[in-house]
């Protein structure tokens, strides 16, 4: 086996990567040791690096990822394996996964040169996210493909109960993967509208709304006769008559008693009592939520759930307070809350305690100087300050959308007019760049102002926005992706 590894090293020096792959893949499974398989993954990485064909690159890099993932099950302390996996992720544009693997490699050996050499390159790639296949291109390709396949999909819906029917879920999943790395959807026939329907559930994550809403807005007119695409699970009438079975438990919605509690932030906290849910909650709260949330979404609509429901508590004893049924909750919300809407552009004002002390070089980091801001998605702001990358990672890797912010120094701006100036810039970007992205909020700091955005076509969005920002009397204007460690770029 040592001779084989030496032979592989020789072929690697000659850049004969395909010969390495051929040599290893004809071996019996028993002869494909951990080290040999790791060399196979490296050969696929190098083959991708030598190819100028994007489809080939993707194919080779995914093959490497699959090999390294399998090896991770065998060995957790191999710095070389985690480095090689990071290299694969880097090539695929999965920069957060690449950083995670590099961190694993460096946690094993802090001085591992290979991992250290590409660490800043990965950060740089993350910070300058010019996608070779952006969200707009994905959406265009999706609608073209859907138009070609939609009759087949309609037939699959009509025949979904037949034994020999086309696999509807896989057919739709394959098309949606043009946009989403991991599609989440429901498909069927909407009887009241007499149209076929695809629903994009949000599952409590408001940040998922933006790309899906944008996708729906680009739907070709030719499809609207037969199809409707819905953002979030929609509300159903007569929900109290509905029974749902999950986790071997059947719950009738009308048997659920709700105590609504109005809050100061125009939301409703709810306490829930149902005898079976009360027993389940003693053992497994997550199971209770898994049963209740689909019913709640069907009672008031998923977008209303996200926007207006606060805390949810399951009671172990029947409440003494007056209760309403799940079916009455929607009317209660409309009656007792202000300006109830399913419009996602409603904004929340937030306050932050600005950092006062500077670092050893006399600086305060970007966004640490903020004392007030507005946002249409508070989860994004919270994740940033918690240094949690799950939102930017999902947007970036699942859909190609980029979450970022512009900044500009406000030292030359009139403090009394600062908010109006920032708002005017935001409005101009919204008006002129709406085909390429959306402004989701802004903030004012002691040294800088900030404008937050999600873009579906980075290059065009930045080009238009930069022209607008350059009208400001500011010597420091730039942008960053929504990640604390990201490199900042001057415009």
Secondary structure as the mmCIF struct_conf table of DSSP 4:
data_model
#
loop_
_struct_conf.conf_type_id
_struct_conf.id
_struct_conf.beg_label_comp_id
_struct_conf.beg_label_asym_id
_struct_conf.beg_label_seq_id
_struct_conf.end_label_comp_id
_struct_conf.end_label_asym_id
_struct_conf.end_label_seq_id
HELX_RH_AL_P HELX_RH_AL_P1 UNK A 2 UNK A 13
TURN_TY1_P TURN_TY1_P1 UNK A 14 UNK A 15
HELX_RH_AL_P HELX_RH_AL_P2 UNK A 17 UNK A 25
TURN_TY1_P TURN_TY1_P2 UNK A 26 UNK A 26
BEND BEND1 UNK A 27 UNK A 27
HELX_RH_3T_P HELX_RH_3T_P1 UNK A 29 UNK A 31
HELX_RH_AL_P HELX_RH_AL_P3 UNK A 34 UNK A 50
HELX_RH_AL_P HELX_RH_AL_P4 UNK A 54 UNK A 72
TURN_TY1_P TURN_TY1_P3 UNK A 73 UNK A 74
BEND BEND2 UNK A 76 UNK A 76
HELX_RH_AL_P HELX_RH_AL_P5 UNK A 79 UNK A 92
TURN_TY1_P TURN_TY1_P4 UNK A 93 UNK A 93
HELX_RH_AL_P HELX_RH_AL_P6 UNK A 95 UNK A 108
TURN_TY1_P TURN_TY1_P5 UNK A 110 UNK A 111
HELX_RH_AL_P HELX_RH_AL_P7 UNK A 113 UNK A 127
BEND BEND3 UNK A 128 UNK A 128
BEND BEND4 UNK A 132 UNK A 133
HELX_RH_AL_P HELX_RH_AL_P8 UNK A 135 UNK A 158
TURN_TY1_P TURN_TY1_P6 UNK A 159 UNK A 161
BEND BEND5 UNK A 162 UNK A 162
TURN_TY1_P TURN_TY1_P7 UNK A 163 UNK A 164
HELX_RH_AL_P HELX_RH_AL_P9 UNK A 168 UNK A 176
TURN_TY1_P TURN_TY1_P8 UNK A 177 UNK A 179
TURN_TY1_P TURN_TY1_P9 UNK A 181 UNK A 182
STRN STRN1 UNK A 186 UNK A 190
TURN_TY1_P TURN_TY1_P10 UNK A 191 UNK A 194
STRN STRN2 UNK A 195 UNK A 200
TURN_TY1_P TURN_TY1_P11 UNK A 203 UNK A 204
HELX_RH_3T_P HELX_RH_3T_P2 UNK A 206 UNK A 208
HELX_RH_AL_P HELX_RH_AL_P10 UNK A 209 UNK A 217
TURN_TY1_P TURN_TY1_P12 UNK A 218 UNK A 218
HELX_RH_3T_P HELX_RH_3T_P3 UNK A 221 UNK A 223
TURN_TY1_P TURN_TY1_P13 UNK A 224 UNK A 226
STRN STRN3 UNK A 227 UNK A 231
BEND BEND6 UNK A 232 UNK A 232
HELX_LH_PP_P HELX_LH_PP_P1 UNK A 233 UNK A 235
TURN_TY1_P TURN_TY1_P14 UNK A 237 UNK A 238
HELX_RH_3T_P HELX_RH_3T_P4 UNK A 239 UNK A 241
STRN STRN4 UNK A 243 UNK A 246
TURN_TY1_P TURN_TY1_P15 UNK A 247 UNK A 248
STRN STRN5 UNK A 249 UNK A 252
HELX_RH_3T_P HELX_RH_3T_P5 UNK A 253 UNK A 255
STRN STRN6 UNK A 257 UNK A 262
TURN_TY1_P TURN_TY1_P16 UNK A 264 UNK A 265
BEND BEND7 UNK A 266 UNK A 266
STRN STRN7 UNK A 268 UNK A 273
HELX_RH_AL_P HELX_RH_AL_P11 UNK A 275 UNK A 283
HELX_RH_AL_P HELX_RH_AL_P12 UNK A 285 UNK A 300
HELX_RH_AL_P HELX_RH_AL_P13 UNK A 302 UNK A 308
STRN STRN8 UNK A 309 UNK A 314
BEND BEND8 UNK A 316 UNK A 317
BEND BEND9 UNK A 320 UNK A 321
STRN STRN9 UNK A 324 UNK A 325
HELX_RH_3T_P HELX_RH_3T_P6 UNK A 326 UNK A 328
HELX_RH_AL_P HELX_RH_AL_P14 UNK A 329 UNK A 336
BEND BEND10 UNK A 337 UNK A 339
TURN_TY1_P TURN_TY1_P17 UNK A 344 UNK A 345
STRN STRN10 UNK A 348 UNK A 351
BEND BEND11 UNK A 357 UNK A 357
TURN_TY1_P TURN_TY1_P18 UNK A 360 UNK A 361
BEND BEND12 UNK A 362 UNK A 362
TURN_TY1_P TURN_TY1_P19 UNK A 366 UNK A 369
STRN STRN11 UNK A 370 UNK A 375
BEND BEND13 UNK A 376 UNK A 376
HELX_RH_AL_P HELX_RH_AL_P15 UNK A 378 UNK A 385
TURN_TY1_P TURN_TY1_P20 UNK A 386 UNK A 387
HELX_RH_AL_P HELX_RH_AL_P16 UNK A 390 UNK A 394
HELX_RH_PI_P HELX_RH_PI_P1 UNK A 395 UNK A 399
STRN STRN12 UNK A 402 UNK A 409
TURN_TY1_P TURN_TY1_P21 UNK A 411 UNK A 412
BEND BEND14 UNK A 413 UNK A 413
HELX_RH_3T_P HELX_RH_3T_P7 UNK A 415 UNK A 417
HELX_RH_AL_P HELX_RH_AL_P17 UNK A 418 UNK A 433
TURN_TY1_P TURN_TY1_P22 UNK A 434 UNK A 436
STRN STRN13 UNK A 437 UNK A 445
BEND BEND15 UNK A 446 UNK A 447
STRN STRN14 UNK A 448 UNK A 455
BEND BEND16 UNK A 456 UNK A 457
HELX_RH_AL_P HELX_RH_AL_P18 UNK A 458 UNK A 469
TURN_TY1_P TURN_TY1_P23 UNK A 470 UNK A 471
BEND BEND17 UNK A 472 UNK A 473
BEND BEND18 UNK A 475 UNK A 475
STRN STRN15 UNK A 477 UNK A 481
BEND BEND19 UNK A 482 UNK A 482
TURN_TY1_P TURN_TY1_P24 UNK A 484 UNK A 485
HELX_LH_PP_P HELX_LH_PP_P2 UNK A 486 UNK A 488
STRN STRN16 UNK A 489 UNK A 490
#
